[in-house]
Amino acid sequence: MYRILILSATIVVMLAGGCESKKTTSVEGFIDVTGGKVWYRIYGDGEGTPILLLHGGPGSSSYSLEPLKLLGSDRPVILFDQLGSGRSTRITDTTLMTIDHYVEQLEQLRVALDLDDFCLYGHSWGTMLGIDYYLKHPDHVRSMIFNSPLFSTALWIKDADTLIATLPDSVQAVIRQSEANKTFESVGYKSAVELYYSKFLRRKPRSQAQIDSADLLSGKNVYQFMWGPSEFTATGNLLDYDRLESLPEISVPVLYLTGEYDEARPATVAYYQSLTPNAVFTVIKNSGHVTMHDNLEETLDAIKQFMEHEDHGH
């Protein structure tokens, strides 16, 4: 059924173009979900298992995952903006800002796209959404990729404390004072965040155009409500999130990825792998949290190897 959906969309584009005979390489649109509309785009229509990408945040957008569209030479690659971010409906209703709602939204998207037997990829917050979706709707997920995962907020904050301890004492003091006083808009706290991000989030600088695009597509209110003011300060409704006991329940093949300098520290991700049956683990060199930005080549290679292995029956 999924192949029919892609083919039909391709034919529509060809007909609309009149004399245009070149086959389209992407399809996009909007899908109604509870709370609004979500935007999606599908790259490629190869024979490989489709891969559905879950962006980070919460409240980020698929913009950060755009480099992974290069996987579309072998298989359909589905990107979408979760409700509250990107091109999707922006939201202020906090009852929609829950992981259960995002799981429901993801299932509504899957049904609308008639997507069956696919690989579910998540980055950062997307791994939280991914495992919760799998635990509720395992039947259609063929394999999973957890890139820079978070399965325990307590462990995440512990890792953040370990990384903060490598920063200058003066910066550490500003962070702790700002957290104690909740002065997250202060110049000192913002400067500390910028330094932390340059070491552990993205090590390779972005152009101003990239920064502007990411900011424009970001749903910061969702991030602040569900997570908090920064990557290392959690105050939102994900504060008590923990799925460590659920990792042994995953019965499909899993690829774990994390950056060499990732805030999702390699030691912690290796621990997640140890709890997960049929899981493999790769560290992306010279990379922070956003591996597809810092080292796209190695990130693509790791995903391709895993996907090709699964395509050919393990």
LINHU-V911821 format. One record per pair of residues at least 12 apart in sequence whose C-alpha atoms are under 8 Angstrom apart, sorted by the first residue. I is the first residue (numbers start at 1). J is the second residue. D is the distance in Angstrom with one decimal. If there is no record, write none. Layout:
# LINHU-V911821
{{I	J	D} {I	J	D}}
This chain:
# LINHU-V911821
{{1	114	6.4} {1	115	7.7} {2	113	7.1} {2	114	5.6} {2	115	5.6} {2	116	7.2} {3	45	7.7} {5	113	7.5} {5	114	7.7} {6	27	7.6} {6	45	7.0} {9	27	6.7} {10	23	6.6} {10	24	5.9} {10	27	7.4} {25	43	5.9} {25	44	5.4} {25	45	7.7} {26	41	6.8} {26	42	5.3} {26	43	4.4} {26	44	6.1} {27	41	5.5} {27	42	5.1} {27	43	6.7} {28	40	5.5} {28	41	4.0} {28	42	6.2} {29	41	6.6} {30	88	7.9} {31	109	6.8} {31	112	7.1} {33	105	5.9} {33	108	6.2} {33	109	7.4} {34	105	6.7} {35	83	7.7} {35	91	7.8} {35	96	7.1} {36	83	7.1} {36	88	7.7} {36	89	5.5} {37	83	7.1} {37	88	5.7} {37	89	5.5} {38	80	7.0} {38	81	6.1} {38	82	6.3} {38	83	5.9} {38	87	7.3} {38	88	4.4} {38	89	6.5} {39	80	5.6} {39	81	5.7} {39	82	7.9} {39	87	5.8} {39	88	5.1} {40	78	7.0} {40	79	5.6} {40	80	4.0} {40	81	6.6} {41	78	5.9} {41	79	5.4} {41	80	6.3} {42	76	6.3} {42	77	5.5} {42	78	4.5} {42	79	6.4} {43	69	6.2} {43	72	5.3} {43	76	5.6} {43	77	5.1} {43	78	6.5} {44	72	4.3} {44	73	6.0} {44	74	7.3} {44	75	5.9} {44	76	4.7} {44	77	6.5} {45	72	7.0} {45	73	7.8} {45	74	7.5} {45	75	5.5} {45	76	4.8} {46	72	7.1} {46	73	6.4} {46	74	4.8} {46	75	4.0} {46	76	6.1} {47	74	6.6} {47	75	5.6} {47	76	8.0} {48	74	5.7} {48	75	4.4} {48	76	7.4} {48	308	7.8} {48	311	6.3} {49	75	6.0} {49	76	7.4} {49	117	7.3} {49	118	5.7} {49	119	6.8} {49	307	7.6} {49	311	6.4} {50	75	5.5} {50	76	4.8} {50	77	6.0} {50	78	7.5} {50	117	7.7} {50	118	5.1} {50	119	6.2} {51	75	7.5} {51	76	6.4} {51	77	5.1} {51	78	6.2} {51	118	5.7} {51	119	4.6} {51	120	5.9} {51	121	6.8} {52	77	6.2} {52	78	4.8} {52	79	6.4} {52	118	7.1} {52	119	6.3} {52	120	5.1} {52	121	5.9} {53	65	7.7} {53	77	7.5} {53	78	6.0} {53	79	5.3} {53	80	7.3} {53	120	6.4} {53	121	4.9} {53	122	5.9} {54	79	7.3} {54	80	7.4} {54	120	7.7} {54	121	6.0} {54	122	4.6} {54	123	6.3} {54	126	4.8} {54	127	7.5} {54	129	7.7} {54	130	7.3} {55	81	7.6} {55	82	7.9} {55	122	6.3} {55	123	5.6} {55	124	7.5} {55	125	7.2} {55	126	5.2} {56	122	7.5} {56	123	5.3} {56	124	5.0} {56	125	4.5} {56	126	4.9} {57	124	7.2} {57	125	5.5} {57	126	7.5} {57	223	6.0} {58	125	5.9} {58	126	7.8} {58	222	6.2} {58	223	4.9} {58	226	6.9} {58	227	7.3} {59	82	7.4} {59	84	6.3} {59	85	5.4} {59	218	5.9} {59	219	4.4} {59	220	5.9} {59	221	7.4} {59	222	5.0} {59	223	4.9} {60	85	6.2} {60	86	7.3} {60	214	7.9} {60	217	7.2} {60	218	4.8} {60	219	6.0} {60	220	7.6} {60	223	7.6} {61	80	7.8} {61	81	5.2} {61	82	6.9} {61	85	5.7} {61	86	5.1} {61	214	7.6} {61	217	6.2} {61	218	6.1} {61	219	7.9} {62	79	6.1} {62	80	5.9} {62	81	5.4} {62	86	7.2} {63	86	7.8} {63	214	6.7} {63	217	7.7} {64	214	7.5} {64	292	7.9} {64	293	7.7} {65	79	7.7} {65	292	7.2} {66	79	7.9} {67	292	6.7} {67	293	7.8} {67	296	7.4} {68	292	7.3} {68	300	7.1} {71	300	7.3} {71	304	7.4} {82	102	7.6} {83	102	7.9} {84	219	5.6} {84	222	6.7} {85	217	5.9} {85	218	5.4} {85	219	4.5} {86	216	7.7} {86	217	4.1} {86	218	6.0} {86	219	7.2} {87	217	7.0} {90	219	7.3} {92	221	7.7} {94	225	7.7} {97	222	6.6} {97	225	7.6} {97	226	6.7} {98	226	7.3} {98	237	7.5} {99	129	6.6} {99	132	7.9} {102	129	7.1} {103	129	6.5} {103	132	6.9} {103	133	5.3} {106	133	7.6} {107	133	7.8} {107	137	7.9} {115	140	8.0} {116	140	5.3} {116	141	7.6} {117	140	4.8} {117	141	5.6} {117	142	5.3} {118	140	6.6} {118	141	5.3} {118	142	5.3} {118	143	7.0} {119	141	6.0} {119	142	5.5} {119	143	4.7} {119	144	5.4} {119	145	7.5} {120	141	6.5} {120	142	7.8} {120	143	6.4} {120	144	4.8} {120	145	6.3} {121	144	5.7} {121	145	4.6} {121	146	6.2} {121	147	7.5} {122	145	6.3} {122	146	5.3} {122	147	6.0} {122	149	7.9} {123	146	6.3} {123	147	4.7} {123	148	6.0} {123	149	6.6} {124	146	7.9} {124	147	6.4} {124	148	5.2} {124	149	4.9} {124	150	6.1} {125	149	7.3} {125	150	6.8} {126	149	8.0} {127	146	5.5} {127	147	7.1} {127	148	7.9} {127	149	5.4} {127	150	6.5} {127	151	7.7} {128	149	7.3} {128	150	6.3} {128	151	6.3} {135	250	7.9} {141	252	7.7} {142	252	6.2} {142	253	7.6} {143	252	5.2} {143	253	5.0} {143	254	5.9} {143	310	7.8} {144	252	7.1} {144	253	6.4} {144	254	4.8} {144	255	6.4} {145	254	5.6} {145	255	4.7} {145	256	6.0} {145	257	7.6} {145	303	8.0} {146	254	7.4} {146	255	6.2} {146	256	4.9} {146	257	6.2} {147	256	5.9} {147	257	4.6} {147	258	5.8} {148	256	7.6} {148	257	5.9} {148	258	4.6} {148	259	7.1} {148	262	7.2} {148	263	8.0} {148	264	5.4} {148	269	7.6} {148	289	6.2} {148	290	7.9} {149	256	7.9} {149	258	7.7} {149	264	6.3} {149	269	7.1} {150	264	7.0} {151	241	7.2} {151	242	5.6} {151	243	5.3} {151	244	6.2} {152	240	7.8} {152	241	5.7} {152	242	4.2} {152	243	6.3} {152	244	6.7} {153	238	7.3} {153	239	6.0} {153	240	6.3} {153	241	5.6} {153	242	6.4} {154	239	7.8} {154	240	7.3} {154	241	7.9} {154	242	7.8} {155	268	7.8} {156	263	7.9} {156	264	7.0} {157	232	6.3} {157	233	7.5} {157	234	7.7} {159	263	7.0} {159	264	7.4} {159	265	6.7} {160	232	5.6} {160	263	6.6} {161	232	7.8} {163	263	7.5} {164	196	7.5} {167	196	7.9} {171	192	5.9} {174	188	6.2} {174	189	6.2} {174	192	7.4} {175	188	7.9} {175	189	5.9} {175	192	6.8} {179	233	7.5} {184	229	6.6} {193	230	7.0} {199	261	7.3} {199	288	6.9} {200	261	5.6} {200	262	5.1} {200	263	5.3} {200	288	4.7} {200	289	6.0} {201	262	6.5} {201	263	6.6} {201	288	4.9} {201	289	4.4} {201	290	6.0} {202	287	7.3} {202	288	5.2} {202	289	6.3} {202	290	5.8} {202	291	7.9} {202	293	7.2} {202	294	6.4} {203	286	8.0} {203	287	6.4} {203	288	5.8} {203	294	6.4} {204	293	7.4} {204	294	5.5} {224	236	6.9} {225	237	7.1} {226	238	5.8} {227	239	7.1} {244	272	7.6} {244	275	7.8} {247	272	7.4} {247	275	5.8} {247	276	5.2} {248	275	5.6} {248	276	4.9} {248	277	6.1} {249	276	7.7} {250	276	6.6} {250	277	6.8} {251	277	6.7} {251	278	7.5} {252	278	7.1} {253	277	7.7} {253	278	5.3} {253	279	5.9} {254	276	7.9} {254	278	6.4} {254	279	4.5} {254	280	6.4} {255	279	5.7} {255	280	5.1} {255	281	5.9} {255	282	7.7} {255	303	7.9} {255	306	7.0} {256	269	7.2} {256	273	7.0} {256	279	7.2} {256	280	6.1} {256	281	4.6} {256	282	6.3} {257	269	7.9} {257	281	6.0} {257	282	5.1} {257	283	5.9} {257	284	7.0} {258	282	6.8} {258	283	5.2} {258	284	6.0} {258	288	8.0} {258	289	7.0} {258	291	7.2} {259	283	5.5} {259	284	4.6} {259	285	6.2} {259	286	7.1} {259	287	4.7} {259	288	5.0} {259	289	5.8} {259	290	7.6} {259	291	5.9} {260	283	5.9} {260	284	5.7} {260	285	5.1} {260	286	5.8} {260	287	5.5} {260	288	6.4} {261	286	7.0} {261	287	5.8} {261	288	4.7} {261	289	7.3} {262	287	6.7} {262	288	4.2} {262	289	4.4} {262	290	8.0} {263	288	7.0} {263	289	5.9} {264	289	6.8} {266	283	7.0} {282	302	7.2} {284	298	6.3} {284	299	6.6} {285	298	7.7}}
